[in-house]
Amino acid sequence: MVKPLESTNSEKVSVSASRSPEVVVIAAIEAFAGIRYLLRTLLSPVEFMPVTLALMVASFVIAFGLWKMSKWAWYLTLVLSIFGVIGGSAALLLESLTGLDVLAQVPYVLLDAFVIVVLLRKNVRATYRISRPP
């Protein structure tokens, strides 16, 4: 259920009306990352389960923060996406990956780069009350 907000002229404005499509997209991307980590948790060896479980919980918490338009979620998503681009690019350049590994890694790097571009857009920064990019 959408809770109405009070505006300055006593009109009712819904929270969902103030969410731009970009906010919805980046929150959905983060939620899908959580789903990916959930599937990875179910399919991974037991020794990796705590790590993938922690990543899954973190992704869902961040997605919720993005959906609620929390400033901390914007910063955390930006930092993690930068690390994702750097780490993914390094893996592509430094590791001897097979063709299938490259095809699996490239979309994540591109998605992280896309998220960075969207987060740094002026209207998205305004939504999250970020005065200027870091």
C-alpha positions as CSV (number, residue, x, y, z in Angstrom):
1,M,0.0,0.0,0.0
2,V,1.3,3.4,-0.9
3,K,1.4,6.0,1.9
4,P,0.5,9.5,0.9
5,L,2.9,12.4,1.7
6,E,1.8,15.8,2.7
7,S,2.8,18.5,0.2
8,T,3.1,22.2,1.0
9,N,-0.2,23.1,-0.5
10,S,-2.1,20.3,1.4
11,E,-2.4,18.1,-1.7
12,K,-1.8,14.3,-1.3
13,V,1.2,13.0,-3.2
14,S,2.0,9.3,-3.3
15,V,5.5,8.1,-2.7
16,S,5.4,6.1,-5.9
17,A,4.6,9.2,-8.0
18,S,7.9,10.7,-6.9
19,R,10.0,7.7,-8.0
20,S,11.5,8.3,-11.4
21,P,11.9,5.3,-13.8
22,E,15.6,5.4,-13.1
23,V,15.0,4.8,-9.4
24,V,12.8,1.8,-10.2
25,V,15.4,0.4,-12.6
26,I,18.3,0.6,-10.3
27,A,16.3,-0.8,-7.4
28,A,15.2,-3.7,-9.7
29,I,18.8,-4.4,-10.8
30,E,19.9,-4.6,-7.2
31,A,17.0,-6.9,-6.3
32,F,17.8,-9.2,-9.3
33,A,21.4,-9.3,-8.0
34,G,20.0,-10.6,-4.7
35,I,18.0,-13.2,-6.6
36,R,21.2,-14.2,-8.5
37,Y,23.0,-14.6,-5.2
38,L,20.1,-16.7,-3.8
39,L,20.4,-19.1,-6.7
40,R,24.2,-19.1,-6.4
41,T,23.7,-19.9,-2.6
42,L,21.5,-22.9,-3.5
43,L,23.9,-24.2,-6.1
44,S,27.3,-23.4,-4.5
45,P,29.5,-25.7,-2.4
46,V,28.9,-25.5,1.3
47,E,32.1,-23.5,2.0
48,F,30.9,-20.6,-0.2
49,M,27.4,-20.4,1.3
50,P,28.1,-17.9,4.0
51,V,29.6,-15.5,1.5
52,T,26.9,-15.8,-1.1
53,L,24.2,-15.6,1.7
54,A,25.7,-12.4,3.0
55,L,25.8,-10.9,-0.5
56,M,22.2,-11.9,-1.1
57,V,21.0,-10.2,2.1
58,A,23.1,-7.1,1.3
59,S,21.6,-6.9,-2.2
60,F,18.1,-7.1,-0.9
61,V,18.8,-4.5,1.8
62,I,20.4,-2.1,-0.7
63,A,17.5,-2.7,-3.1
64,F,15.0,-1.8,-0.3
65,G,17.1,1.3,0.5
66,L,17.1,2.4,-3.2
67,W,13.4,1.8,-3.4
68,K,12.9,4.0,-0.3
69,M,15.2,6.6,-1.9
70,S,17.7,6.5,1.0
71,K,20.9,8.4,0.6
72,W,23.0,5.6,2.1
73,A,21.8,3.2,-0.5
74,W,22.8,5.6,-3.3
75,Y,26.3,5.9,-2.0
76,L,26.7,2.1,-1.3
77,T,25.4,1.2,-4.8
78,L,27.8,3.7,-6.4
79,V,30.8,2.3,-4.5
80,L,29.9,-1.3,-5.1
81,S,29.2,-0.6,-8.8
82,I,32.6,1.1,-9.2
83,F,34.2,-2.0,-7.5
84,G,32.2,-4.2,-9.9
85,V,33.5,-2.4,-13.0
86,I,37.1,-2.4,-11.8
87,G,37.0,-6.0,-10.5
88,G,35.2,-7.3,-13.5
89,S,37.4,-5.5,-16.0
90,A,40.5,-6.7,-14.2
91,A,39.2,-10.3,-14.3
92,L,38.5,-9.9,-18.0
93,L,42.0,-8.5,-18.7
94,L,44.2,-10.6,-16.3
95,E,42.6,-14.0,-16.1
96,S,42.8,-16.5,-18.8
97,L,39.0,-16.9,-19.3
98,T,37.4,-19.1,-21.8
99,G,34.9,-17.7,-24.3
100,L,32.0,-18.7,-22.2
101,D,33.5,-17.1,-19.0
102,V,34.0,-13.9,-20.9
103,L,30.3,-13.9,-22.1
104,A,29.2,-14.5,-18.5
105,Q,31.4,-11.7,-17.1
106,V,30.8,-8.9,-19.6
107,P,27.1,-8.3,-18.9
108,Y,27.9,-7.7,-15.2
109,V,30.6,-5.2,-16.0
110,L,28.2,-3.4,-18.4
111,L,25.4,-3.5,-15.9
112,D,27.6,-2.0,-13.2
113,A,28.7,0.8,-15.6
114,F,25.1,1.4,-16.5
115,V,24.2,1.8,-12.9
116,I,27.0,4.3,-12.3
117,V,25.8,6.4,-15.2
118,V,22.2,6.3,-14.0
119,L,23.2,7.1,-10.4
120,L,25.2,10.2,-11.5
121,R,22.4,11.7,-13.5
122,K,21.2,15.0,-12.1
123,N,17.6,14.0,-11.6
124,V,18.6,10.8,-9.8
125,R,21.0,12.6,-7.6
126,A,18.3,15.1,-6.7
127,T,15.9,12.2,-5.9
128,Y,18.4,10.8,-3.4
129,R,19.3,14.3,-2.1
130,I,22.9,14.2,-3.4
131,S,24.0,17.8,-4.0
132,R,27.0,17.0,-6.2
133,P,28.7,13.8,-7.4
134,P,31.4,12.5,-5.1
